Amino acid sequence: MNINREIIIYIIIIMVGIIAAQHMNVVVSGSMEPVFHRGDIVIIQKSNFLGIQEFDPAQLNVGEIVIYNATWFPEPVIHRIIDVRTDGEGRKFYVTQGDNNPTPDQGPVYPEQVKSRVITVGNQPIFLPRIGYITLWIRGL
């Protein structure tokens, strides 16, 4: 009976680890300094995690930090929403910008492009400083 209990405990630990890892993202650039630095790991909510909508990407507000699939960059981008607008067809979109960038991002960000948002407590984002450098090194970034 003890062996079965150990196996179950190991399975639970592995599952918790997999779920936790899916809710972390490594910052790969300095565009969000001084809030995040390259190599920081941010704790995120996903717009779709195994069919579960953890937040509604159509209901985001100015000031929230999101991770989205940019039309102008091949990798997901983590930037702050600085404005909420509607286009000529009445569709809502977000204007985003890195805190360390002098200008907004090149294109509109529609809710369907938003994949995650950074979890905050109060106005402070939750992150693990510099731990992601190992991931950046492995990925050659």
Residue, then its C-alpha position, 0 to 999 in steps of 0.5 A: m500500500n505504501i508504494n501505491r501512495e508514493i506513486i500517487i504522491y509523485i504523480i501529484i507533484i509532477m502534475v503540480g510542477i507541469i501546471a506551475a511551469q505553464h503559468m510562468n514566462v521568461v522575459v527575454s528583453g529589456s523593453m519592460e525595465p525597470v519593472f522586469h529585467r531580462g531573465d526575470i520569470v513572470i507569473i501569468q494567467k492564460s486566456n486559454f489553459l486546457g480549455i479553461q479561460e482564466f481571464d477574458p482577453a476582451q476585458l483588459n484595462v490600461g496598465e495591465i501587462v499582457i503577453y501577445n502574439a505580435t504581427w510585427f515580431p516572431e516571438p510573443v511580446i510582453h508589454r503594457i496596455i497604454d490605451v484601449r480603442t476601437d477600429g473603423e469596424g467597431r472592434k476593440f483593440y489595445v495599444t501596447q508599449g514596453d515601459n522602456n520603449p520610447t514609442p508604442d508598439q507597431g500595430p494594434v493588439y486585438p483580444e484574440q492575440v492576447k495569450s496571457r497576462v501578468i498576475t499582479v497584487g495591488n499594482q505590483p506584478i508577481f515575478l521571480p528575478r533573474i531565475g530565467y537566465i538558464t532558459l535564455w542560455i539554453r534557448g541561445l537568447 
